[in-house]
Amino acid sequence: MAKSKLSPILIVPVLAAAILGTFLWAMLRENPGELPSQFLTQTAPPLDIEPFDAPLPELGGEVMLVNFWASWCGPCRIEHPALMDLAAEGIEIIGVNYKDDPDNARAFLEELGDPFVAVGADTNGRTGIEWGLYGVPETFVIDREGRIVLRFPGPITPGVLEQRIRPAIESAR
């Protein structure tokens, strides 16, 4: 009796189905775009950035957010109203302007409003690397002890604000 060989014609569809299944599984996770942070529950790295105007506050003491953003970032424009709402509620937000021209960053804030208690420039991206930044916008919730409670990549939409950011702020208190 002759051994049957698996035909290359059959291997391709089986392999394609396996790859497609893996992608579908990844897309059906709770938040497929969110990558884990190695810093959760750890003390936040220092913000070694050049302040725009006001000195940067120390991390901790109060629950606060650290938001990495840039004037060239379209999603940063989308999330800006949510940051303005949080600032109006008294939530302290430190802005880290990432790899941007300071004049463009100031124009962005003049146009849309400034939700930040202080802004600093990370012109070379070094601070972003130390924070494990994947891109902008990216927001971190910091507790009173200066530990990272939540890292959220992407724009803060109304749904994200209610489902992720506000609960993290409450748990940080």
N, C-alpha and C positions, 0 to 999 in steps of 0.2 A: 504494500500500500504506500503510495507516495505522500510525503509530507505536504501539507498545504502551506503556502507562503502568503503572508499578508501583502496584498497588492498595494503599491504606492498610491493607487487611486483611492483606496480606503483610508490610508494613513492621513492624508491631507484633511478630509472632512472631520475625522475624529480629533485630530490635533486642533483644527479651527474651532470645533465645538468646545473643547477644553479651554482654549484661550478665551473664547467668548463668555463661557460660564464664569471664569475667573473675573473678567471685567464686570459682568452683571452682579456678581456677589459683592465686589468692591463698591459698586454704585449704590447698592441697597443697604449699606451700612448706615448707621445713624447720621453721620456727617462725613461723607466720603472725601471732602476737601480738607478736612482737619487732620493735621499731623500732630502727633503727641509732642509735648514739651518736656524736656529733661529737667526743667526748672520748677515744675509744679511742687508746691509745699516747701520750696527752698527759698532762701533769702535772695531777693532780686539782685542782679549784678549792678554795680554802680553806673550812674549816668554820667559818663565822662564825655560831656558834650559842651560846646560853646554856647552859653546863654544868649538869646537875642537881646532881651532888655532886662527883665527881672531875674534875679538869681534863682536857680533851681532849688526847690525845697528838698529836704531829705525824704527818702522813701520810708514810709511807715509813720507811726504816730496817728495818722488818720487813714481811713480807707480811701484809696485813690486809684485812678487809672493812669497808665502810661500808654500813650497812643503814638505809634510810628506812622507817619504820613508824609506826603509830598504834594507839591502844587501840580506836578505833572501826572498825578495818579487820578484817573477817572473814578474808581471806586471810593477814593478818599472824599471826593465831592459828594457822592451819594450818601455816605455815612455822616457827613457834617451836621445835618439837622439833629440827628440823635445825640451827637456830642454837645451841641448847643442846648438841647433839652436837659441833659445830665448836668451840665454846668449851671443852668438856671435853677436846678434843684439843690445846688450846693455841693455837688460831687467835684472834688479836685481832680483835674486832668492835667497831666504834664504832657506836652507835645514834643515829640522828637522828630524834627524835620530831617528826613532821610535822603541823602545824596541829591540835594536840591540847591538851587541858587537862592540865597537869602532874600534877594529883592523879589523874586517870584513868590517865595513863601509869604512874605509880608503882604504882597498884593492879594494873594489868595485869602488871607485872613481879613484884610480890609474889605474885600468883596463879600465874603460869606459870614463874617463875624469871627470873633476869637473866643473859643470855649476854654482856652488853656490858662491855668494859673501861671504857667511859665512855659517858654518854648526854648529849645536848644537845637543846634545844628549838628547833625552827624554827617558831615560832608564826605568823609571817606568811607563810611559804612562800618567802621570798627565796632562801635557800640551795638549796632544791629547784629553783628556776628556774635558778640559776647552775650546778647540776649537770645540767640538762636533764631533770629528773624528769618522767615521764609520769603517775605515780601511785604509790600504795603498795600492797604492799611493792615495793621496788626495791633491788637489792644490787649493789655495785660491788666488784670485786677490785682491790686496789691493790698494786703491786710495791714492792720495796725502794727504788726511786728516787722513789716517790710518783706513779707513772703509773697510769692506769686500764688494766687488762688486760682486764676483762670488765665489762659492764653487763648485769644480768639483771633484766628486769621481771617482776613476778609472784611468787607464793609459791615458795619453795625446797622442792620435794617430794623424796622419796628418789631418784627418777629424775633430777631436775635436779641434785641434790647430786652424784650419781655421774657423770653425763654432762657437766655443764657447770662446776659450781663447783670440785670437786676438781681436774679437769684444769687449770683456770685458775690455781688456787693453785699447782699443781706447776710450771706454765710461768712463773709469777711468781717462783719461787724460783731 
